[in-house]
Amino acid sequence: MIDLWAPHAGLPLEAALVTAFLLGIVHGITPDEHTWPITFSYAVGSYSTRKGLLAGLIFSLAFTVQRALASELAYLALDRWFTADAALNYVVYIVVGAVMWLAGRHMLGGHIWHLWTPHGAGRGDGCVLRAPRLWMPAVHGLIAGFGFGAFALILYTVLSPAMPGAAWGWAPGALFGLGTTVVQAAVGALFGWFTLRLRLPAAAVREVALTTAGRTLGWGGLVFIAGGLFGLLAPDWADFEIATGLRVHNLAHLNLGFLLVMVVVLLIGVITLLQQVRHWRLRADISR
């Protein structure tokens, strides 16, 4: 029987591979600081169902490549360099945050400190919004894959060692990544589709989408950097966990990672989206 909560060592090959894929699906669905903020930002910033799906796909496939490599290293017992030190996860937060900040700065035309003004591009503020490049979510995916949590622990200590030989060592990581990809690509398409249903002119949709994505990445990046620094400077406090009683990884405990997801996606991303939509609809009402 497949156990997604605490799979035991010595699983048969088929059971280990199925477990890896199903865990990847759970990883994609549940609030994860290494997937949700990135997928939300690039999918909304694409303002297209097809491009949203592509953004989620590119991010997740890059994540899959990293997890497959790490899985092979785990099989060869060479994964200690990135799993032995708990502080590495906080370093990953800082690196991911810096890349997010740079991406947000790119999308907002370099005007990162004008993030909370209600004005968009092309109205005298010197800010020209720019669409994200396709390689940007790929960079995020490769870096985010180094994040270490409950899923990675199961993958590297239970599922990878269950492989029959080095030729199979990469398979659990790849299937885990593909499970995440299935969900993240669908979520990306959903967010991209949603931006097209805002009932705004095409130019307004573009500005709402890119402003939301830019602010989410820009300010979200600063939040991630702050979270990483907090973890490095006060690890005992940063390692807090509040049990929820749910036997689902990423939902079993409320911790720093969960807090980062809520702040970046809900407080920054969703509020910015609502603010921008309201601003444009007020402009439309005034112009009538």
C-alpha positions in Angstrom: 0.0 0.0 0.0 1.3 3.5 -0.9 2.1 5.6 2.1 2.6 9.3 1.3 3.1 10.4 4.9 5.9 8.1 6.0 7.0 5.6 3.3 9.3 3.0 4.8 12.7 2.0 3.6 13.1 -1.0 1.3 10.2 -0.3 -1.0 9.9 -2.3 -4.2 10.9 -0.4 -7.4 7.3 0.1 -8.6 6.0 1.3 -5.3 8.9 3.7 -4.8 8.4 5.3 -8.3 4.6 5.6 -7.8 5.2 7.1 -4.4 7.6 9.7 -5.8 5.2 10.8 -8.5 2.2 11.0 -6.1 4.4 13.0 -3.6 5.2 15.4 -6.5 1.5 16.0 -7.1 1.0 16.7 -3.4 4.0 19.0 -3.5 2.5 20.9 -6.4 -1.0 21.2 -4.7 0.0 22.2 -1.2 1.3 25.7 -0.3 5.1 25.4 -0.9 7.4 28.5 -0.7 9.5 27.2 -3.6 6.6 26.8 -6.1 3.6 28.9 -5.4 5.1 32.4 -5.4 7.0 31.7 -8.7 4.2 30.0 -10.5 1.7 32.7 -9.5 4.0 35.5 -10.6 5.0 34.2 -14.0 1.5 32.8 -14.8 -0.3 36.1 -14.0 2.5 38.0 -15.7 1.9 36.0 -18.9 -1.8 37.1 -19.1 -2.5 34.1 -21.3 -3.7 30.6 -20.7 -1.1 29.1 -23.1 1.8 31.3 -21.8 0.7 30.7 -18.2 0.8 26.9 -18.8 4.2 27.4 -20.5 5.6 29.4 -17.5 4.5 26.7 -15.1 5.9 24.0 -17.3 9.3 25.7 -17.8 9.7 26.4 -14.0 8.7 22.8 -13.1 10.8 21.1 -15.7 13.9 23.0 -14.5 12.9 22.0 -11.0 12.6 18.4 -12.2 16.1 18.4 -13.7 17.6 19.5 -10.3 15.6 16.9 -8.4 16.6 14.2 -10.7 20.3 15.1 -10.3 19.9 15.4 -6.5 18.2 12.0 -6.5 21.1 10.4 -8.3 23.5 12.0 -5.8 21.4 10.7 -3.0 21.6 7.1 -4.4 25.4 7.5 -4.6 25.4 8.8 -1.0 26.9 12.1 -2.3 23.9 14.3 -1.3 25.4 15.3 2.1 26.9 18.4 0.6 23.4 20.0 0.2 21.4 18.2 2.9 23.7 18.0 5.9 23.5 21.7 6.9 20.1 22.9 7.8 21.3 26.5 7.2 21.5 25.8 3.4 17.7 26.1 3.1 17.9 29.7 4.4 20.7 30.4 2.0 18.4 29.1 -0.8 15.8 31.6 0.5 18.2 34.4 0.1 19.3 33.4 -3.4 15.8 32.8 -4.6 14.8 36.1 -3.1 17.5 38.0 -4.9 16.6 36.4 -8.2 12.9 37.2 -7.6 13.8 40.8 -6.8 15.9 41.1 -10.0 13.0 39.6 -12.0 10.5 42.0 -10.5 12.8 44.9 -11.3 13.0 43.7 -14.9 9.2 43.6 -15.2 8.7 47.0 -13.7 11.3 48.6 -15.9 13.8 49.1 -13.1 11.4 51.1 -10.9 11.3 48.6 -8.1 10.8 51.2 -5.4 7.6 52.4 -7.0 6.0 49.1 -6.4 3.0 50.3 -4.4 2.0 53.3 -6.5 -1.4 52.6 -8.2 -0.1 53.9 -11.5 1.0 51.6 -14.4 3.3 52.2 -17.3 3.1 54.8 -20.0 1.5 57.6 -18.0 4.4 59.9 -17.3 6.0 58.0 -14.5 9.0 56.8 -16.6 8.1 53.2 -16.0 7.8 50.8 -19.0 6.5 47.4 -18.0 8.3 44.5 -19.6 7.1 40.9 -20.0 9.1 38.1 -18.4 11.6 36.2 -20.5 11.0 32.5 -20.9 14.4 31.6 -19.3 13.5 33.4 -16.1 11.2 30.8 -14.5 13.8 28.1 -15.6 16.4 29.8 -13.4 14.0 30.0 -10.5 13.2 26.3 -10.9 16.8 25.2 -10.8 17.6 27.3 -7.7 14.3 26.3 -5.9 15.1 22.7 -6.3 17.9 23.0 -3.7 15.3 23.8 -1.0 15.2 21.0 1.6 12.1 19.9 3.5 9.9 16.9 4.3 9.5 15.9 0.6 13.2 16.1 -0.1 13.9 14.1 3.0 11.7 11.3 1.9 13.0 11.4 -1.6 16.7 11.4 -0.7 16.6 9.0 2.3 13.9 6.5 1.3 13.0 6.5 -2.3 16.3 7.1 -4.0 18.1 4.4 -2.0 15.3 1.9 -2.9 16.5 2.0 -6.6 18.1 -1.3 -7.8 21.2 0.5 -9.2 22.9 3.7 -10.1 21.2 3.7 -13.5 17.8 4.2 -11.7 19.0 6.7 -9.0 17.7 9.7 -10.9 14.2 8.2 -11.4 12.5 9.1 -8.1 13.6 12.7 -8.4 12.5 12.9 -12.0 9.0 11.4 -11.2 8.7 13.7 -8.2 9.4 16.7 -10.4 7.0 15.5 -13.1 4.3 15.1 -10.5 4.9 18.7 -9.5 5.0 19.7 -13.1 1.5 18.3 -13.8 0.0 20.5 -11.1 2.1 23.6 -11.7 1.5 23.6 -15.4 -2.3 23.4 -14.8 -2.1 26.1 -12.1 -0.1 28.3 -14.4 -2.7 27.9 -17.2 -5.5 28.7 -14.7 -3.8 31.9 -13.5 -3.1 32.9 -17.1 -6.7 32.2 -18.0 -8.0 34.2 -15.0 -6.2 37.4 -16.1 -8.0 37.2 -19.4 -11.3 37.2 -17.6 -10.8 40.5 -15.8 -13.3 42.4 -18.1 -10.8 45.1 -18.9 -9.3 46.4 -22.1 -6.4 44.5 -23.5 -3.9 47.2 -22.6 -5.3 47.4 -19.0 -5.0 43.6 -18.7 -1.4 43.7 -19.7 -0.6 46.4 -17.1 -2.6 44.8 -14.4 -0.8 41.4 -15.1 2.7 42.7 -15.3 2.3 45.1 -12.4 1.0 42.3 -10.2 3.8 39.9 -11.3 6.5 42.5 -10.9 5.4 43.6 -7.4 4.9 40.0 -6.3 8.4 39.1 -7.4 10.0 42.4 -6.3 8.6 42.7 -2.8 8.3 38.9 -2.5 12.0 38.6 -3.2 12.7 41.1 -0.3 10.5 39.0 2.0 12.4 35.8 1.0 15.7 37.5 1.7 14.4 38.7 5.1 13.2 35.2 5.8 16.6 33.7 4.9 18.5 36.2 7.0 16.2 35.6 9.9 16.8 31.9 9.6 20.6 32.3 9.6 20.7 34.8 12.4 18.0 33.3 14.7 17.7 29.6 13.6 16.0 28.5 16.9 13.2 31.0 16.3 13.0 30.4 12.6 12.6 26.7 13.1 9.2 27.2 14.8 6.4 24.8 13.9 2.7 24.8 14.8 1.1 21.4 14.4 -2.2 21.4 12.5 -3.0 17.7 13.0 -3.2 17.2 9.2 -1.1 14.2 7.9 -0.2 16.0 4.7 3.3 17.4 4.1 3.3 21.2 3.8 0.0 21.3 5.7 1.1 19.3 8.8 2.8 22.3 10.3 2.6 26.0 10.0 6.2 27.2 9.8 8.4 29.9 8.2 7.9 28.4 4.7 4.2 28.5 5.0 4.4 32.1 6.3 6.5 33.1 3.3 3.8 31.6 0.9 1.0 33.5 2.6 2.8 36.8 2.7 4.1 36.7 -0.9 1.1 35.2 -2.7 -1.9 36.4 -0.6 -0.7 39.7 1.0 1.4 40.9 -1.9 0.2 39.1 -5.0 -3.6 38.9 -4.5 -3.9 42.3 -2.9 -1.9 43.9 -5.7 -4.1 42.2 -8.3 -7.3 43.4 -6.6 -5.9 46.9 -6.2 -4.9 47.1 -9.8 -8.2 45.8 -11.1 -10.1 48.3 -8.9 -7.9 51.1 -10.1 -8.5 50.3 -13.8 -12.2 49.9 -13.4 -12.5 53.2 -11.6 -10.6 54.8 -14.5 -13.0 53.2 -16.9 -16.0 54.5 -15.0 -14.6 58.0 -14.9 -13.8 58.1 -18.6 -17.4 57.2 -19.5 
